[in-house]
Amino acid sequence: MGRICLAVGTATVVVAGLATSAQAATGTIQYFDVSGQGFRVTNPPDNACLTLQVRADEIANDTNKSVSVYLGTACNTFVTTLDPGRAVSHVGGPQSVRVIG
């Protein structure tokens, strides 16, 4: 989990099915690939499926809302829910997330 504190690069995410509401979580979802390269999504929108740039080996929810984590790129194959401040490693290489608004 020490890598969470490292500076990470900004990742571009593909947003599918944006919510009609302008609501968004405050903070970042940080994730790392198997080589330790870091990425982040800043102030992610509520209820939108966000495709991660790479498969995540480690993922941390540093937002003010819970985040659902999925193996597939279209928020399918649910893995876990990360409450604010929680992180997980080695959970199968998730590829998408959704902020639970």
C-alpha positions as a Markdown table, in Angstrom:
| # | Residue | x | y | z |
|---|---|---|---|---|
| 1 | Met | 0.0 | 0.0 | 0.0 |
| 2 | Gly | 3.0 | 2.3 | 0.2 |
| 3 | Arg | 2.7 | 3.0 | -3.5 |
| 4 | Ile | -0.6 | 4.8 | -2.8 |
| 5 | Cys | 1.4 | 7.7 | -1.4 |
| 6 | Leu | 3.6 | 8.1 | -4.5 |
| 7 | Ala | 2.9 | 10.8 | -7.0 |
| 8 | Val | 0.9 | 9.4 | -9.8 |
| 9 | Gly | 0.3 | 10.4 | -13.4 |
| 10 | Thr | -3.1 | 11.6 | -14.5 |
| 11 | Ala | -5.0 | 9.0 | -16.5 |
| 12 | Thr | -7.5 | 9.5 | -19.2 |
| 13 | Val | -10.6 | 7.5 | -18.7 |
| 14 | Val | -13.4 | 6.6 | -21.0 |
| 15 | Val | -16.7 | 7.6 | -19.5 |
| 16 | Ala | -19.7 | 5.6 | -20.6 |
| 17 | Gly | -23.3 | 6.5 | -19.7 |
| 18 | Leu | -22.7 | 9.7 | -17.9 |
| 19 | Ala | -25.3 | 10.4 | -15.2 |
| 20 | Thr | -27.8 | 13.2 | -15.9 |
| 21 | Ser | -26.9 | 14.7 | -12.6 |
| 22 | Ala | -23.9 | 16.9 | -12.2 |
| 23 | Gln | -23.0 | 15.2 | -8.9 |
| 24 | Ala | -19.4 | 14.0 | -8.5 |
| 25 | Ala | -17.3 | 12.5 | -5.8 |
| 26 | Thr | -14.6 | 14.7 | -4.3 |
| 27 | Gly | -11.1 | 13.3 | -4.4 |
| 28 | Thr | -9.3 | 10.6 | -6.4 |
| 29 | Ile | -9.5 | 7.0 | -7.3 |
| 30 | Gln | -5.8 | 5.9 | -7.6 |
| 31 | Tyr | -4.7 | 2.7 | -9.2 |
| 32 | Phe | -1.5 | 0.9 | -10.2 |
| 33 | Asp | -0.6 | -1.6 | -12.8 |
| 34 | Val | 1.5 | -4.7 | -12.1 |
| 35 | Ser | 4.8 | -2.8 | -12.7 |
| 36 | Gly | 3.8 | -0.1 | -10.2 |
| 37 | Gln | 2.9 | 2.7 | -12.6 |
| 38 | Gly | 0.3 | 4.9 | -11.1 |
| 39 | Phe | -2.9 | 6.4 | -12.5 |
| 40 | Arg | -5.7 | 8.5 | -11.1 |
| 41 | Val | -9.2 | 9.6 | -11.8 |
| 42 | Thr | -10.0 | 13.0 | -10.1 |
| 43 | Asn | -13.5 | 13.9 | -8.9 |
| 44 | Pro | -15.2 | 11.1 | -10.7 |
| 45 | Pro | -18.9 | 11.5 | -11.6 |
| 46 | Asp | -21.6 | 9.6 | -9.7 |
| 47 | Asn | -23.1 | 6.5 | -11.3 |
| 48 | Ala | -21.0 | 6.6 | -14.5 |
| 49 | Cys | -19.0 | 3.5 | -15.5 |
| 50 | Leu | -15.3 | 4.6 | -15.8 |
| 51 | Thr | -13.0 | 2.3 | -17.8 |
| 52 | Leu | -9.5 | 2.3 | -16.3 |
| 53 | Gln | -6.6 | 2.9 | -18.6 |
| 54 | Val | -4.9 | -0.3 | -17.5 |
| 55 | Arg | -5.8 | -3.4 | -15.5 |
| 56 | Ala | -5.4 | -2.4 | -11.8 |
| 57 | Asp | -3.2 | -4.5 | -9.6 |
| 58 | Glu | -3.8 | -2.1 | -6.7 |
| 59 | Ile | -6.7 | 0.3 | -6.4 |
| 60 | Ala | -7.5 | 2.9 | -3.7 |
| 61 | Asn | -10.6 | 5.0 | -3.1 |
| 62 | Asp | -9.5 | 8.4 | -1.9 |
| 63 | Thr | -12.9 | 10.0 | -2.6 |
| 64 | Asn | -15.8 | 10.9 | -0.2 |
| 65 | Lys | -18.1 | 8.2 | -1.7 |
| 66 | Ser | -18.1 | 4.4 | -2.1 |
| 67 | Val | -16.8 | 3.0 | -5.3 |
| 68 | Ser | -17.8 | -0.3 | -7.0 |
| 69 | Val | -14.9 | -2.2 | -8.7 |
| 70 | Tyr | -15.5 | -4.5 | -11.7 |
| 71 | Leu | -13.3 | -6.9 | -13.7 |
| 72 | Gly | -14.9 | -6.0 | -17.1 |
| 73 | Thr | -14.5 | -2.8 | -19.0 |
| 74 | Ala | -18.3 | -2.1 | -19.0 |
| 75 | Cys | -18.8 | -2.4 | -15.2 |
| 76 | Asn | -19.6 | -6.1 | -15.4 |
| 77 | Thr | -18.4 | -8.8 | -13.2 |
| 78 | Phe | -18.5 | -7.1 | -9.8 |
| 79 | Val | -15.4 | -7.6 | -7.5 |
| 80 | Thr | -15.9 | -5.4 | -4.4 |
| 81 | Thr | -17.0 | -2.1 | -3.0 |
| 82 | Leu | -14.4 | 0.3 | -1.7 |
| 83 | Asp | -15.6 | 2.6 | 1.0 |
| 84 | Pro | -13.8 | 6.0 | 1.3 |
| 85 | Gly | -10.2 | 5.6 | 2.3 |
| 86 | Arg | -10.1 | 1.8 | 1.5 |
| 87 | Ala | -7.7 | 0.1 | -0.9 |
| 88 | Val | -7.2 | -3.4 | -2.2 |
| 89 | Ser | -4.5 | -5.3 | -4.1 |
| 90 | His | -4.4 | -8.4 | -6.3 |
| 91 | Val | -8.1 | -8.8 | -6.9 |
| 92 | Gly | -8.0 | -10.1 | -10.5 |
| 93 | Gly | -7.1 | -7.0 | -12.5 |
| 94 | Pro | -10.2 | -4.8 | -12.4 |
| 95 | Gln | -10.8 | -2.7 | -15.5 |
| 96 | Ser | -13.7 | -0.4 | -14.5 |
| 97 | Val | -15.2 | 1.4 | -11.5 |
| 98 | Arg | -18.4 | 3.2 | -10.7 |
| 99 | Val | -18.9 | 5.8 | -7.9 |
| 100 | Ile | -22.0 | 4.9 | -5.9 |
| 101 | Gly | -23.9 | 8.2 | -5.6 |
